[in-house]
């Protein structure tokens, strides 16, 4: 059995890669991803007030 020329191997690899990419894009196009609704732990109108920032004590110098 004689080895295949480099051009033939590269061409077969490119065709294989193109076929895989085409199948992936085709399957995504057929079944688009469904968007899941946002799930809130609490209602957006009732938020917890933020705690006041702590004041530094002392001096830096």
Secondary structure, 3 states (H helix, E strand, C coil): CCCCCHHHHHHHHHHHHHHHHHHHHHHHHHCCCCCCCCCCCCCCCCCCCCCCCCCCCCCCC
